[in-house]
């Protein structure tokens, strides 16, 4: 792009912005904060977000956002439908926030004067071929900070990170549903025990022991999660092992209802899974449980200091170097890594959260 045209482009208020981030629940939660910061900086701009079908169920009715749903299960038809939905619209800028090849292939269908993608170190799966501009390289960024680098490319000031906010609408009906199950401002903990992969889940009997401890401190306990067999299995084992009463909400909520429940909770306990990041959007404290991924990159953003992590221990054991000397974001591998997180360490962090947030 010639320098003179680029200068003219940058000095012209943006009229249309396209966001491409299809998945997953935790990632779109991170992205919302960046997107809403962009909206404040460019209130005149029409904002279109291309998002996955499941993720849309959480984000729908987001103020000022026009959504185009990409249904990956449709295969090739998903791309044809996307092209139809775009209707040849030309955007001032595309913020291409996903490096997966499916998203890269979708980006080629989006017409934009400027297509901003990740920096070279993160531009996997031919990502750079579908962009003509890049965010700045970052040193050990959290995923949320990576998305904010896109916001900085369209003039959002970096210090916005110091005052994060999320506005994900929940209907009055969904709020009333949540209120009927968890009374707001009461001592109530929500455990979201199941990640998408079983190896990332803590042991059911340890969840149960932590639940029993919390109950002894005067907290009520609920379980939440999706309707899948993995969620159901771990929930059943927790309930069978626990001595305290547990409200079982597994598979009984929509994403919006779950968001309202997490808002009402005093504290959320979860591994590396979507509900942990949903709770962050409600500014509900999170006790995270991590062993496979670096919590400094993917942990609950506002509550990283309270994560029980076995990641550093396992990554150094497997690769012979501390995490600081390895490529950022490398994952530890193994089916039993979560066993390294003890009940005692979880109780310690639980007590810290209770004290620090006056729960």
N, C-alpha and C positions, 0 to 999 in steps of 0.2 A: 504494500500500500504506500503510495507516494507520501512523503513527509507532510506536504502542504494539505493534502486531503485528510490525513490522519489528524492533524491539528484542528482542522475544521470540524471533523467528526467529534473529537473530544470536547470541543467548545459548544456543541449543539446539544440542548437538553434531549435526553433519550425519550423517545415516544413509545417504543415497544421493546420489551425484554422477554426472551424465552429462556426458561430454566429446563435443563434436561437432567433429571435425577429420577430414575425409575424405582429403585429399591434401596435398602430394605427399611423396615419400620424404624430402627434406631437411626439410620442414616438420614431419612427424611425428617426426623425430629431435629437432628443437628442442622439440616439445611433450612428448616423453617426460620430459625433465628437469623440466619444470613439473609434469607429472602425478605423477611419483614424489615430488616435494617435497610435493605435496598429500597423497599417501598417508601420508607420515611425520607430517604435521600432523593428519590425520584417520584414524588406523588403524582406527577402528571403522566407517568408512563403506564401503558397497558402491560400487564404481566401475565404471561402464559407459562404454565408448568406442565411438562409432559411427565407423567407419573404412572406407576404400576397400578393395577386394578385393586389389589389388597390395600396398598398404601393410600390410595384415594379414599378408602372408607374412613381413614383417620383424618385426612386433611380436607375433606370436602367442606365447602362453605367457608374456607379460609378467606378472610376479608380481602377483596380486591384482586383475587387470583382467578383466572380462567384456566380450567384444567382440561387437558387432553389425555385420555386414558389409553395407555399402551398395554394390551393384553397379550403377554408373551406366550400364553398357551395356544394362541391362534396360529403360531408359526409364521410362515411367510405372509399370511393374510393380515397379521398384525402390522406389518410394514405398509401394506397397501392401504389399510384403514388409516394409519397415521398420515400417509400422504393425502388422503381425502380430507381428513380432519384439519390438516394444515391449510388446505385450500389456497396454496401458492402464496400465502402471506410472507412478506419479507420483513424480518425483524431488524431493529437497529443492532441488537447484539444477542448472541446465544451464549449462555453460560453453561458449558458442557461439563457437568459435575460428576461424571461417571466414566470409568475407564473400561468397563466390561465391553466385550466385542459387540454384544447385542445393542448396547447404547451407542457405541461408535457407529454402527451400521445405521441406526436411526438418525444419527446426527447428519448423515449425508443428505437426508431428505429435508432438512430444515434450512430454509433460505434466510441468511442473515448477513448483514454488511460486515460484521465482525464475529468471529467464532473463537471464544476464549476457552482454553482447556488447561489441564494440569501441566506443570513444569516437566522438563524432560525426564527427571528421575522417577516420576510417577506415571508417565505416559505409556502404560502397558497396552498390549493387544491392539497395536496400530493407532492408538488414540491420537497421536500428533498429526496423523494424515488427515484427520477430520476437523482440524482447528487451524487458525492462522494467527493466533496469539496465545500467550501462556501466562498463568499466574506466576508470582515470584517463587523461587525455591525457598523452602522453609526448613529450619533445623528442628527435627523431632516434633512435628506438629500433631496435635490431637486432630481427629477427623473433623470436628467442628471448626477448628482453626483453619483447616484446609479449605473448607467452604467459605469461610470469611475472607480468605485471600481473593476469591472471586468477587466478593462484595467490594473489596478495596480497589479492584480493577475498574469499578464503575463509581469510584469516588466516595465510598463509605469509609469514614475515618477508622483507623485501626483501634482507637480507644473505645469504640462501640463494644468491643469484647468485654470491657470492664462493667458494662451495665446491660447484660443480656436480658432479653424478654421474649416471650412466646405468647402468641394469641391464637390458640386452636379452639374454635367454637365448639361448645357442647350444648345441646338443646336442653330446655327446661325439663322435658320429660326424662332425659338421660340423667340429669342432675338429681331429680326426684327418685329415680331408680337407685342411684348410688346412695342417696341419703337414707333409703329404706334398709340398706345393708350395712353401711358404715356411717356412723354419725360423725359429721365433721367436727374437728377439734377434740375428738375423744382419743383415748389411748388405744390405737388400733394399728396393728402391723399387717401389711400385705406381703406375702411371700409369692413371688413369681418364679417357680423353681426350675422351669424347663426352657433351655435354649433349643435352637433348631437342630443341634447335633448332640446326641446323648453324652459324648465324651466331655462336653463343656458343663455338664450338670454335676452339682455337688451330690454327695451321698444322701439318700432319703432319710436314713436314721440320724444323720447329723442335722439336717433341716429340722427334724422332729425334736432333737435335743435343744436346739436353739429356740424353737417355738416354746418348748416347756419352760426354758429359762425366762423368756420374755413374758410368758403368762404369769410366772411367779413375781415378776416386777409390776404386775397390774395391767398388762396389755392383752387385748383380744387379738385373735389371729385369724386371718383369712388367706386362702390360696386363690390365685387367679392365673389364667392361662388360656390357651387355645383349646379347640375341640379334638385335637389330634391324639393318637394313641400314646405318643411319648409323654405328653402332658398328663394324660389320664393315669398312666402307669406310675409315674413318679408321685403324683398326688395321692393315689391310693396307698402307696408304701409309706408316705409321710404320715398320713392319717392313722394307718395301722400301728406305726411306731410311737406316735406321740401319746402322752398321757393327758394333755390338755385338750379342751374342745377346740375344734377348728372348723370354721365356716368354709365350705367347699364351693368355690365359684368357678372352677375349671370348666371351660366351654360354655359358660352361662351368660357371657357378656359379648356385646359388640365391641369394636375397638373404641368407639366413643364412650360407651358405658364404662369400659375399663379405665379410660382416661379420667372419667369423673370419680371412679373409685380410688384411683391413685392420688387424685387431688385431695380426697377426704382422709387418706391414710396419714398416720403420724410418721411412718417409716416404711420403706420398701427394701426387701432383701431379695437379691436376684443375681444370677450369673450373667454372662455376656449375652444379653437378650433384649429384645425390643422394649418390654415394659420398664426396664431400668431407665432407658432414655426417655420414655414417655413420662416417667415420674419426674425426671429432671425438668421437663417443660412445665410441670406444675410446681416446681421448686419444693418438692417433697424429698427429704433426705433419703439417700440410697446407700445401703451396705452392699457393695459389689463383691463378687466372688470370681476370681480370675486365675487361670493357670496357663491357658493356651495362647492368648493374645496379650499384648502389652497394655495394661490399663492406662498408661500414660497416653496411649494413642486411641483406645476405644472404650475407656472406662466412663462411668457416669460423670459428665463434665464438671459439674459444680461440686462433686463429692469424691474426687479422686483420692483425697487424703484418707478416706475411710475404707478403701478397698482392701480386702484380704487377698493378697496375691502370692502365688507360688511361681509366677512367670519367670522372674529373674533366676530363681534356683534351677528351674528345669532348662532354660535356654542355655545357661552356662554349662550345665552338665552335658547337654546334647551336642553343643557346638564348640565347647572348649574356650569360649570367650564370654565376658560379661556383655549384657545387652548393649551397653554404650559403644562397644567396639564392633557391633554387627550392623547390617543394613537395617534401617528403621522399619519396624513393622513386621519383622520376621516372626513366624509363629512357632511355638513349641509343639511337638507332635507326641501323641500317645493317648491311649484309652483311659489311663488311670491317674492322670496328673492331678485331677481335682482332689484326690485322696490326701494330697499333701497339705490341704487347708484343714486345720484342726478346729474342733468346736471351741477350744479355749481361745484361739486367735479371733474367731468370729465374735465370741462373747466380749472380748476386750474391745473390739471396734464398735460393737453394739453399745456398750457402756459409754464409750466416748461420744457417740452420736447422741445418746440420750442426754448426756451432760451438756454437750456443746450447743444443742438445739432446744434444751429445756423441754424435752418430751415427757 
